[in-house]
Every structure is written in C-alpha cells, then in structure tokens.
Amino acid sequence: MLERQPKILFFCDPFTPPAFLPRVRYFCDYFQKKGWNITLITENHREQKLLPENINLQLVDYYHFKNGFLFKIEWLFKTVLNLIFDHKGKYFYRKSKKVLKNNDFDLIFCSCTFHSFPLTTAAMAAKKLNLPFFVDLRDVFEQTPLESNHIFVHKIPTFIGKFLTKHYKKINLKRRNKSLKLTNGISSVSKWHSDFLKNYNSNSYTIYNGFDENLFLHEIIKADKFYISYFGNIENENTKNPDVFFKAISNLKNEQKISDNNLCIKFFCDNNSRKTVENSAKKYEIENFVHFENFVTQQTLVSKMNRSAILLIFSNKVGTKGFLGIMTTKFSEYIGCNRPILCTPNNNDELAQTIDLINCGLVSSDVAEVEKFILEKYAEWQKNGYTKSTISPENREKFSRKNGAEMLEKILLSTDYTDLHRIK
C-alpha cells in the first residue's frame, strides 16, 4: 500500500452544459479534500463552466474556431479524422507528454461517456507510464440503438448521418474495448452497465450517478398549486414517452376531478423538447395544464423540486428496442429532494425495479393506476399544502454522491501498489 496520499492523473471530457459533469466535479472535490494530489487534463471548451477547484488543471485547445460556420466545418473535418485514426485521442496524448514526463503519478483515472475520447488518451498514458488504470464509464453505446444519433451535438443529414453514426460507433467501440482490456478496474452508473462491462474486466462496479447531498436537501415547501414537474430534455417520444401520463391527466380533466386553476404541469427543458411536449399535450387536449421554464441554476432547481408535489420521469416507449440500463441523474436528484416520483411507462427494467424496491413513488403503464396515484397526492396536497416523502433515510443515502465517492475510494485504495498487475 502507498505510504502517502495517492497522486492521480485524471482525464475527462469537457465540463459542458447543461450539467457540467457533476459526477466528475464531486470526485475531484472529494479526493482533493482527502489530500490526494490530482492533475486533471481535459478539453478547453467554449461553453465550459464550474471547473474543479484546488487541483492542477490542464486545459487543451482542440478546435481553432469557437463557433459559426467555420467551426462546423472544422468539427466535421476532425470527426472524419477521428474515424480514420483517432486524431483527437493521439492529439491529446501528445499535448499531455510534458505532464507525464514531469510528474511521478501513482495511477491513471479516466471518466468518460460513449466517445473513445479521452479513454484512448488515458490508455496511452497508462501504457507509457506502466501505471494502474481505472475507468469510470458513465455511458456505453450499447444502451441505445445502433442508429441513434443523439451522441452528436451537430446533427448530420439523414442518409449521411445514419451511415456516419453507425461507423462512428463501430470504430469507437473497437477502440473502447481495446482500452478497457488494459484497465485494472471499471465503474459505471447502473447494475446493467457494470454487469455488461464485466465482459471486458471482471472488476466492474456500480456507482450510481447520485445526488450531491450538500445541495439536494429535502425541504417542506407549501405550494399555492399542485405542481407536477419534469426536469430535463425529451429528444423524442420513443426515448421518453409521456403518453400514459398525458392520457391520465386528460381523463381526470374530462371527469372534472382536476382543474388547471390549481394543477400545473411544469417542464424545465430546452426549446426542442418544448415542441415535442406541446404537440403531445395538444393531442390529449391538456394544453392549459402544461407550462414551460428554461433550465435553472442548481440552487433554484432544488427549490423547484421541493415545491413539486410529484416529480416525473418518462421512460422509453414500451416495445422500443435497444434502450437498456438507463438510470438518469435526475432520478438520483429526485431522491435527494425526497419527493414522490411518478415514472411511466413501466419497462420492468432496473429503474422500475429500483423505484419499487425503495418505495419512492409509482412506476406504471396503467392509466387507471396513474390516475389513482395523482388523485391520492392531489388530496394530500389539498389537505397539507405539500406531499409527504416516502423514501427512508437509509435508502436515500445509498444514492448520495458521498456514498459513491466513498465506494470509489475503497476500490482505488484496495489496490496493492507494490504488487499490481501492470499494463502489458
């Protein structure tokens, strides 16, 4: 075991909106307060905010142009280069050489998503320095259909887009799998993910996305209306389907059991999601119940959640294939605020099983069951001005980021650094 606090070289993707990598920021803050020496290398992005503090931060410019048409041309050109020979991964490795040369690190840690960057860069560094290599893989391609293009910020025309998306995924999967076989351990965000990743390393662990226990605090706030709130985007109705919920609201409205005078459904989302929701609400003739707000700051977010009588999660449409193991960050944040959760439809997946197991609300595809749940909470709000929490403190704690960071710390410190399987 080490006789001093570990010295870690940390690679991650850029801290971009809407969430600015809260999981990574928490890990950095947690280990920095423990006295660990952290050097973090990431991309210098034009929209980057909320960077970790009190660590050695190395920002690398990858794009010359920051916005506009020339940026899109450069992005497409470099995307093609990445398809051909991992241009971004090798570029960042070259830019990291000075850091690698001038420091005596104990291990390499990488947190990343679908893309092979910065995973391949971290793998190159671990192999060069012959150091232990741990990866926190927050998403995998296999959790969504092969043709899904949500991984790209800039969407490409249909035919070219589908071709490029499939080939991009296949090439990045090959690079990812090669890199993962070099790891000493892997963590991911759900049991489905960690079980899947055991195909590449048996030392795979589940660390939920979690909620920041310093921010997401349960507070009783009496509200002037019965607020049902949804936080996040809705890319399309296949991935996040509101039909069961909207049908239940429509039925209750037609039966005059609810009124838009005191029941308000709030969506905190982007403009594209707003169009999707508006079209669906119009179909069920409940437009008067639905209201929209833009994304809010973290402090305001918590207040909005605590003011809500019910918090919504929409799952993928029943029968839609290719969506697996998705445990959204919002689910953990909802648990942090300890508000009743309504998740629909029920796909009998890990998310649904977890909601049932910890008794934090209802997961259902049954319209009548959803109606009953809403009316029960509605009556509770009419009596008290708020709805009561249902999750126990013990179950709530399991989803805190502190609990996740402590798990990661135990995993990293359990390694015998004097007799470790090194990168071959």
Beta strands, then each sheet from edge to edge (+ up, - down):
strand 1: 7-12
strand 2: 37-43
strand 3: 56-60
strand 4: 107-112
strand 5: 133-137
strand 6: 185-188
strand 7: 204-206
strand 8: 226-231
strand 9: 263-268
strand 10: 290-293
strand 11: 310-314
strand 12: 341-344
strand 13: 361-363
sheet 1: 3+ 2+ 1+ 4+ 5+ 6+ 7+
sheet 2: 10+ 9+ 8+ 11+ 12+ 13+
end
